[in-house]
């Protein structure tokens, strides 16, 4: 069965910053990224990105727009990337999973992100629609990147 997930890039345009998370468990433990997570049965990708953003951060996003799609076939993982500039609520940590924080738009911590994220995030933040496939070996080392 195909594992689908969402990634949520939330931009605070007034204060020129992005909502980011630091993972506290799993394969991304210690890494920084944007909120997101796995799609549940019967859920649309739009519902998924809204739910996952709220669960991980406490913020409710409105009008998310799909800005990319990335595949990790060796892990059977397929991620739909959305961007939002409208949100409400209060920021909170999901302490057992992630730390949430606002990051200045000019200081994205790429050195603390996974290789694939370092590859596609700059293009998305530059306004490009990204559609890529990332191939990893069994030890989670990046082998190749393909535009799809």
Secondary structure, DSSP 4 states (H G I P E B T S, - for coil): --EEEEEEEEEETTTTEEEEEEE-SGGGTT-EE-EEEEPPTT--HHHHHHHHHHHHHSEEEES-EEEEEEEEGGGTEEEEEEEESEEEE----BTTTEEEEEEETT---GGGS-HHHHHHHHHHHTT--EEEEEEE-TTS-EEEEEE-
